[in-house]
Amino acid sequence: MGERPSVVLDRVFAAVSDPTRRAILARLADADARVTDLASEFPISLNSTSKHIRVLERAGLVRRTVRGREHILSLEAAPLSDAAEWIEHYRRFWSEQLASLDAFVTRRRKRDAEETP
């Protein structure tokens, strides 16, 4: 992976490391929302919610559309897909490693059973 994807992944993983930000993403997966409506759903101040939203925006996970005085937020899932691909690479790696270990242990047990009188 080049520098650009690494920076994007760093921001995505940092953004989703916080439970409030994950909850914001889950809420936006249901429907777009105004910032004020979204903030009212959390037991934190509007200012704190706005800080979380800015982190999500920097990670490219949320898009803001301004209509007059209203700020509408939408989920942008593409960066999550990039993170999922990165995770999948390592899931496959460990699955293959564990399958190899299982095959080794199975062969060894079979050999040991055959050698035992």
C-alpha positions as CSV (number, residue, x, y, z in Angstrom):
1,M,0.0,0.0,0.0
2,G,1.3,3.5,-0.9
3,E,1.4,6.5,1.4
4,R,-2.1,7.8,0.4
5,P,-4.0,4.7,1.2
6,S,-2.1,4.4,4.5
7,V,-3.1,7.9,5.6
8,V,-6.7,7.1,4.7
9,L,-6.7,3.8,6.6
10,D,-5.1,5.5,9.6
11,R,-7.8,8.1,9.6
12,V,-10.6,5.6,9.2
13,F,-9.3,3.3,12.0
14,A,-8.8,6.3,14.3
15,A,-12.3,7.5,13.5
16,V,-14.0,4.2,14.2
17,S,-12.0,3.6,17.3
18,D,-14.5,5.7,19.3
19,P,-17.9,4.3,20.3
20,T,-19.7,7.6,19.8
21,R,-18.4,7.9,16.3
22,R,-19.4,4.3,15.5
23,A,-22.8,5.2,16.8
24,I,-23.0,8.2,14.6
25,L,-22.0,6.1,11.6
26,A,-24.7,3.5,12.5
27,R,-27.3,6.3,12.8
28,L,-26.3,7.7,9.4
29,A,-26.5,4.3,7.8
30,D,-30.3,4.4,8.5
31,A,-30.8,7.9,7.0
32,D,-29.2,11.3,6.5
33,A,-29.6,13.6,9.4
34,R,-29.2,17.3,10.4
35,V,-26.3,17.9,12.8
36,T,-28.7,19.3,15.4
37,D,-31.0,16.3,15.2
38,L,-28.0,13.9,15.3
39,A,-26.6,15.7,18.3
40,S,-29.8,15.4,20.2
41,E,-29.6,11.6,20.1
42,F,-26.4,11.6,22.2
43,P,-25.8,12.4,25.8
44,I,-23.1,14.9,25.0
45,S,-23.1,18.6,24.0
46,L,-23.6,19.8,20.4
47,N,-20.0,21.0,20.5
48,S,-18.7,17.6,21.4
49,T,-20.9,15.9,18.7
50,S,-19.5,18.4,16.2
51,K,-15.9,17.4,17.1
52,H,-16.8,13.8,16.5
53,I,-18.4,14.7,13.2
54,R,-15.3,16.6,12.1
55,V,-13.1,13.5,12.8
56,L,-15.5,11.4,10.7
57,E,-15.4,14.1,7.9
58,R,-11.6,14.1,7.9
59,A,-11.7,10.3,7.5
60,G,-14.0,10.7,4.5
61,L,-16.8,8.7,6.3
62,V,-19.3,11.6,6.5
63,R,-20.3,14.1,3.9
64,R,-21.9,17.5,4.9
65,T,-24.3,19.3,2.7
66,V,-25.3,22.9,3.7
67,R,-28.8,24.0,2.8
68,G,-29.3,27.5,4.1
69,R,-28.7,27.2,7.9
70,E,-29.1,23.4,8.0
71,H,-26.1,21.1,7.8
72,I,-27.2,17.7,6.5
73,L,-24.8,14.7,7.1
74,S,-24.6,11.6,4.9
75,L,-22.7,8.4,5.4
76,E,-19.8,7.8,2.9
77,A,-19.1,4.1,3.1
78,A,-16.2,3.8,0.6
79,P,-13.4,4.3,3.1
80,L,-15.0,1.6,5.3
81,S,-14.8,-0.7,2.2
82,D,-11.0,0.1,1.9
83,A,-10.6,-0.8,5.6
84,A,-12.6,-4.0,5.2
85,E,-10.3,-5.0,2.3
86,W,-7.3,-4.4,4.4
87,I,-8.7,-6.5,7.2
88,E,-9.8,-9.3,4.8
89,H,-6.2,-9.6,3.6
90,Y,-5.0,-10.4,7.1
91,R,-8.1,-12.6,7.8
92,R,-7.2,-14.8,4.8
93,F,-3.5,-14.9,5.9
94,W,-4.4,-16.1,9.4
95,S,-7.0,-18.5,8.1
96,E,-4.4,-20.1,5.8
97,Q,-1.8,-20.2,8.7
98,L,-4.3,-21.9,11.0
99,A,-5.3,-24.3,8.3
100,S,-1.7,-25.3,7.8
101,L,-1.2,-25.7,11.6
102,D,-4.3,-27.9,11.8
103,A,-3.1,-30.1,8.9
104,F,0.3,-30.4,10.6
105,V,-1.2,-31.4,14.0
106,T,-3.6,-33.8,12.3
107,R,-0.7,-35.5,10.4
108,R,1.4,-35.7,13.5
109,R,-1.4,-37.2,15.6
110,K,-2.1,-39.8,12.8
111,R,1.6,-40.7,12.6
112,D,1.9,-40.9,16.4
113,A,-1.2,-43.2,16.5
114,E,0.2,-45.5,13.8
115,E,3.5,-45.8,15.7
116,T,1.9,-46.6,19.0
117,P,1.6,-50.4,19.4
